[in-house]
Amino acid sequence: MNKIEQQLEKEKEQLKSVAAPRELEDRLRKALDHTPDRGRKSRVWLVAAALAFFTLFVGYHYNAFAFYGKKLISFDEVMTGTLQDLNEQGMGQIIDQSTDLAEGSRLYIDGVMADENQLVLYYTIKNPDGLDHDNLPHLHSITGFLTNSYTVSGTTWLNDSKTEIKGMQTFKPVNAFAKKLTLHFWEIPDNEKQIARNMTFSYDPNKAFQTGLKQPLKKTIKVDKGEVRFQSITASPTITMVKGTLEVENFDRVPLALGGIELIANGQPLEQLGSGITTGLRGSKFELRYDALPDELESLQLVMKEFVGYQPLNEKIPLTGIGNGPIEISGKTLDILHFHREKGQVKVTITTAEDVMLEGVSLESGGGVTPLQTTVNQKESKQANGDILKERTLVFKTEDLPEHLIIKGMHYMKEYQEKVEIPVSK
């Protein structure tokens, strides 16, 4: 037998031991099931040919498709939804490295999931003598080749005996050519200053998940105090990321202003996992993080359901009718609960909806108009109907008996219902 024949025989034996991932086979069979009966024999041949093609040309490069055959265990408390589904499919990179910490604790890096949008790190901290939440290490960044990725979010779970913590920490994406990554964290031993620590581990970029959808958006939506520009959407197996810029004068006047922007897939809103904004010399950039897109994507929309708005008011509210209940101002309610004078100040306590911030507030009395000095004692309360009311006390530096409360305008979450259609290939 010559060398060529020997090599062919060797490849033949290897191919016998390789099977296509179940997901690929399922998708091919599903496609076959939805075809008419006519020509079915030829389609069966096409399925067989496709599977053979996968076996021949993928072979032992299984990891490029992220089928690793292993999964992380005991992370059910911190791993839910899409990430849990990926783990159940064995899609993740096992790291299994550890290092000693102070006070007899030990940090284990169990594994990672990575794609173009983020890197998710799973870790464990153990101490047979018990763990103290105040002294846990703070994981803040990952570095490597052309990589400096800071943490985005995280969650932990402490077992009943308080001897083991399971944690999940997400970071900005790492470079596609990084082969080694270094986790940087702060350790805070009892009664000591924080100590900078790090831990380096091997990373295989070939095991990063492939991006499913990536396209520019180039859509600008005008709002009351500026504009929002949606620039791109990138959908990967772990998360869907929408990025853009904004120039909105009153953006920070309402908490969670980005929370009213929805991503609708196949007619259903995806869960918004978080949002962030950074401001620099070139303006403000934002990112919206949503759950992964469904496997069978028929339609996709970005909907600005609500966003921060502004309403001029120029209201002069008499303080003689306190206690008569809330009044309506441009669709929002304002309730003046009470006022009193003390030590050269007048304090007026009011409630509004949680998203309302008043602007240009002053107090009119016989001695003239006094501008708002400060706001104190802000607190929120949930009502029986589920609404949240925000109570606070307005402080004015005057001794005169107040007659009217003057309000020039208000910032609030305004309904816009602006839609951005995102084309999808079917």
C-alpha positions in Angstrom: 0.0 0.0 0.0 1.5 3.4 -1.0 1.6 6.5 1.1 -1.5 8.0 -0.6 -3.5 4.9 0.0 -2.4 4.8 3.6 -3.5 8.4 4.1 -6.9 7.8 2.5 -7.4 4.8 4.7 -6.5 6.9 7.8 -8.9 9.7 6.8 -11.6 7.1 6.3 -11.3 5.7 9.8 -11.3 9.3 11.2 -14.5 10.2 9.4 -16.3 7.2 10.9 -15.8 8.7 14.4 -17.0 12.2 13.5 -20.7 13.2 13.8 -22.3 16.4 12.8 -23.6 18.6 15.6 -27.3 17.8 16.4 -28.2 21.4 15.8 -27.1 21.3 12.1 -28.8 18.0 11.5 -32.0 19.2 13.2 -32.0 22.4 11.0 -31.5 20.4 7.8 -34.2 17.9 8.7 -36.6 20.8 9.6 -35.9 22.4 6.2 -36.6 19.0 4.6 -39.9 18.5 6.5 -41.2 21.8 5.1 -40.6 21.0 1.5 -43.3 19.5 -0.9 -43.3 15.7 -1.6 -42.3 16.2 -5.2 -38.6 15.9 -5.6 -38.2 14.5 -2.0 -35.6 11.9 -3.0 -33.3 14.5 -4.4 -33.7 16.6 -1.2 -32.8 13.5 0.9 -29.7 13.3 -1.2 -29.0 17.0 -0.6 -29.3 16.5 3.2 -26.9 13.6 3.0 -24.5 15.6 0.9 -24.7 18.6 3.3 -23.9 16.3 6.2 -21.0 14.7 4.3 -19.7 18.2 3.4 -19.8 19.2 7.0 -17.9 16.1 8.0 -15.3 16.4 5.3 -14.5 20.1 5.6 -15.1 20.6 9.4 -13.6 17.4 10.6 -11.7 18.1 13.8 -12.4 21.8 13.7 -15.4 21.3 15.9 -14.6 24.2 18.2 -15.1 26.7 15.4 -18.8 25.9 15.7 -18.7 26.1 19.5 -19.8 22.6 20.2 -17.5 21.7 23.1 -19.2 18.7 24.6 -18.8 20.0 28.2 -20.9 22.3 30.3 -20.5 24.2 33.5 -22.2 22.7 36.5 -23.7 24.2 39.7 -24.3 27.6 38.1 -28.1 27.4 37.9 -28.6 30.2 40.4 -26.7 32.8 38.4 -27.2 31.4 34.9 -30.7 31.9 33.4 -32.4 32.2 30.1 -30.2 32.3 27.0 -27.0 31.7 28.8 -28.4 28.6 30.5 -29.6 27.2 27.2 -26.2 27.7 25.7 -24.6 25.9 28.7 -27.0 23.0 28.4 -25.9 22.6 24.8 -22.3 22.3 26.0 -21.4 25.7 24.4 -18.7 27.2 26.5 -14.9 27.1 27.2 -13.8 25.3 30.3 -10.9 27.1 32.1 -10.6 25.3 35.5 -7.9 27.4 37.1 -7.6 28.7 40.6 -5.5 30.9 43.0 -5.3 31.4 46.7 -6.9 34.5 48.3 -6.5 36.0 51.8 -8.2 34.5 54.9 -8.1 31.0 53.5 -10.3 31.6 50.5 -9.7 30.4 47.0 -10.8 31.8 43.6 -11.7 29.4 40.8 -12.2 30.5 37.2 -14.5 27.8 35.9 -15.2 28.9 32.3 -16.1 31.6 29.8 -18.5 32.2 27.0 -17.4 34.8 24.5 -18.6 36.4 21.3 -18.4 39.8 19.5 -20.6 41.5 22.1 -19.2 40.4 25.4 -17.2 37.9 27.5 -19.1 36.1 30.3 -16.8 34.7 33.0 -18.0 32.1 35.5 -16.2 31.8 38.8 -16.3 30.2 42.3 -15.0 31.4 45.6 -14.6 28.9 48.4 -13.6 29.1 52.1 -14.4 26.2 54.5 -14.4 28.6 57.4 -17.1 30.8 55.8 -17.1 33.8 53.4 -17.7 37.5 54.2 -19.5 39.5 51.5 -17.6 42.7 52.6 -14.2 41.0 51.8 -15.0 39.4 48.5 -12.6 40.3 45.6 -13.8 42.8 43.1 -13.4 41.6 39.5 -12.9 44.8 37.4 -11.2 44.1 34.1 -9.6 41.6 31.7 -6.5 42.3 29.6 -4.7 40.5 26.8 -3.5 41.0 23.3 -5.1 44.3 22.1 -7.6 43.8 24.9 -8.6 46.0 27.9 -12.1 44.9 28.8 -13.9 46.4 31.8 -16.7 44.8 33.7 -20.3 45.5 32.7 -22.4 43.6 35.2 -22.4 40.6 37.5 -24.4 38.5 39.9 -23.5 36.1 42.7 -25.1 33.4 44.8 -24.0 32.3 48.3 -24.8 28.8 49.5 -26.7 28.1 52.7 -23.5 27.3 54.7 -21.9 30.5 53.5 -18.8 28.6 52.4 -19.1 28.9 48.6 -20.1 31.6 46.1 -20.9 31.1 42.5 -20.6 34.2 40.3 -21.1 35.4 36.8 -19.4 38.5 35.5 -19.8 40.1 32.1 -17.0 42.1 30.4 -16.6 44.1 27.2 -15.6 41.8 24.3 -12.0 40.7 24.0 -9.8 40.7 20.9 -10.3 37.9 18.5 -6.6 37.1 18.4 -6.0 37.0 22.2 -4.6 33.6 23.3 -4.0 34.4 26.9 -6.2 36.6 29.1 -5.5 38.1 32.5 -8.3 38.7 35.0 -7.6 41.8 37.3 -9.3 42.1 40.6 -9.0 43.9 43.9 -8.7 41.9 47.1 -9.6 43.6 50.5 -8.4 41.5 53.4 -9.7 42.3 56.9 -8.5 45.7 58.3 -6.1 46.2 55.3 -5.9 48.3 52.2 -7.1 46.8 48.9 -4.5 44.8 47.0 -4.3 44.6 43.2 -4.2 40.9 42.1 -4.4 39.2 38.7 -4.7 35.7 37.3 -3.8 34.7 33.7 -5.5 31.8 31.9 -5.4 30.3 28.4 -8.1 31.4 26.0 -9.0 29.9 22.6 -10.5 32.6 20.3 -11.6 29.8 17.9 -14.2 28.9 20.5 -15.9 32.2 20.5 -19.5 32.1 19.2 -20.2 33.4 15.7 -22.2 36.6 15.2 -25.7 35.9 13.8 -26.7 39.3 12.6 -24.7 42.5 12.1 -25.8 45.6 10.2 -25.9 49.4 10.3 -29.1 51.2 11.2 -28.4 54.9 10.4 -31.7 56.1 11.8 -32.2 59.4 13.6 -35.2 60.2 15.8 -36.0 63.7 16.9 -37.1 64.2 20.5 -38.2 67.3 22.5 -34.7 68.4 23.5 -32.5 66.9 20.8 -32.1 63.7 18.8 -31.1 60.0 19.1 -29.1 58.3 16.4 -29.2 54.5 16.1 -26.1 53.3 14.4 -25.8 49.5 14.5 -27.2 46.2 15.7 -25.0 43.2 16.5 -26.8 39.9 17.5 -24.6 37.1 18.9 -25.7 33.9 20.7 -25.4 35.4 24.2 -26.8 38.9 23.7 -28.1 41.5 21.1 -26.4 44.9 21.2 -27.8 48.1 19.7 -25.4 51.1 19.7 -25.8 54.7 18.9 -25.2 58.3 19.9 -27.4 61.0 21.3 -27.5 64.8 21.8 -30.4 65.3 24.2 -30.2 68.3 26.5 -32.4 66.8 29.3 -31.3 63.2 29.0 -30.2 63.0 32.7 -33.4 64.6 34.0 -35.3 61.3 34.0 -33.9 58.0 35.4 -33.5 55.1 33.0 -34.5 57.1 29.9 -33.2 54.4 27.7 -35.5 51.8 29.3 -38.4 52.8 27.0 -36.7 51.6 23.8 -37.8 48.1 22.9 -36.4 45.5 20.4 -39.3 43.6 18.9 -38.5 40.2 17.3 -41.3 38.2 15.6 -43.8 40.6 17.2 -42.6 40.0 20.8 -40.4 42.4 22.8 -37.1 41.0 23.9 -36.0 41.5 27.5 -33.7 44.5 27.9 -30.8 43.2 30.0 -29.2 46.6 30.5 -28.0 49.9 29.0 -25.1 52.3 29.3 -23.9 55.7 28.2 -20.5 57.3 28.0 -19.9 61.0 27.4 -16.7 62.4 25.9 -15.4 65.2 23.7 -17.3 63.8 20.7 -20.6 63.6 22.5 -22.5 60.8 24.2 -22.5 57.2 23.1 -25.0 54.6 24.3 -25.6 50.9 24.1 -28.7 48.8 24.7 -28.3 45.2 25.6 -31.2 42.8 24.9 -31.7 39.0 25.0 -30.5 36.9 22.1 -32.7 36.8 18.9 -34.9 33.8 18.3 -33.4 31.1 16.0 -36.2 31.5 13.4 -36.3 35.3 12.9 -39.2 36.6 10.8 -39.3 40.3 11.7 -37.3 42.8 13.7 -38.1 46.3 14.9 -36.6 48.9 17.2 -39.3 50.9 18.9 -38.8 54.1 20.9 -42.0 53.5 22.9 -41.0 56.2 25.5 -38.2 58.6 26.0 -37.4 61.7 28.0 -39.5 64.6 26.9 -40.2 68.2 28.1 -43.4 70.1 28.6 -43.5 73.9 29.2 -46.1 74.6 31.9 -45.9 78.2 33.3 -48.3 77.1 36.1 -49.1 79.2 39.1 -50.7 76.9 41.7 -52.5 78.5 44.7 -51.4 77.1 48.1 -54.8 77.8 49.7 -56.3 74.5 48.4 -53.8 72.1 50.0 -55.5 68.9 51.1 -58.1 68.8 48.3 -56.2 66.1 46.4 -54.0 65.9 43.4 -54.3 68.2 40.4 -53.6 67.3 36.8 -50.9 69.2 34.8 -50.4 68.2 31.2 -51.4 64.6 31.8 -49.4 64.2 35.0 -50.7 64.6 38.6 -49.2 66.9 41.3 -50.3 66.7 44.9 -49.2 69.4 47.3 -49.4 67.6 50.7 -48.5 70.4 53.1 -46.1 73.3 53.8 -44.7 74.9 56.9 -42.2 77.7 57.9 -39.2 77.2 60.1 -35.9 79.1 60.7 -36.2 81.4 57.7 -37.4 78.7 55.3 -40.6 77.6 53.8 -40.8 73.8 53.1 -43.4 72.5 50.6 -43.9 68.7 50.4 -45.3 67.4 47.1 -45.8 64.1 45.3 -45.6 63.3 41.5 -45.2 60.3 39.3 -41.7 58.8 39.6 -40.6 60.0 36.1 -41.5 63.7 36.7 -38.9 66.3 37.4 -40.0 69.9 37.7 -38.1 72.8 36.3 -38.1 76.5 37.2 -39.8 76.1 40.5 -40.3 79.2 42.7 -42.5 80.4 45.5 -44.6 83.6 45.2 -45.6 85.5 48.3 -46.3 89.1 49.3 -42.6 89.8 49.3 -42.0 88.7 45.8 -40.8 85.5 44.1 -38.3 83.2 45.8 -36.4 80.5 43.7 -36.1 76.9 44.9 -33.1 76.5 47.1 -32.9 72.7 47.3 -34.9 69.5 47.4 -34.7 67.1 50.4 -36.2 63.9 51.8 -37.0 62.3 48.5 -38.7 58.9 48.7 -40.8 56.6 46.6 -43.8 54.5 47.4 -45.7 51.9 45.4 -49.4 52.3 45.2 -52.1 49.6 45.2 -52.5 49.9 41.4 -48.8 49.4 40.9 -47.9 53.1 40.2 -44.9 54.5 42.0 -45.2 58.0 43.5 -42.2 60.2 44.3 -42.5 62.4 47.4 -40.0 65.2 48.2 -39.8 68.5 50.0 -39.0 71.7 48.2 -37.1 74.2 50.3 -37.3 78.0 49.8 -35.2 80.6 51.7 -37.9 83.0 52.7 -39.9 83.9 55.8 -43.0 85.2 53.9 -46.2 83.4 54.0 -46.4 81.5 50.6 -49.3 82.2 48.2 -48.5 80.3 45.0 -46.2 77.6 43.7 -44.8 78.5 40.3 -43.6 75.8 37.9 -42.2 76.7 34.5 -41.9 73.2 33.0 -41.4 69.5 33.6 -39.2 66.7 32.3 -40.9 63.3 32.1 -41.1 60.0 30.1 -43.0 60.9 27.0 -44.7 58.5 24.6 -43.1 58.6 21.1 -43.9 55.3 19.4 -41.2 55.8 16.8 -40.3 52.6 14.9 -37.1 51.5 13.0 -37.7 48.6 10.7 -34.6 46.3 10.6 -34.5 44.0 7.5 -33.8 40.3 8.1 -33.0 37.6 5.7 -35.5 34.8 5.5 
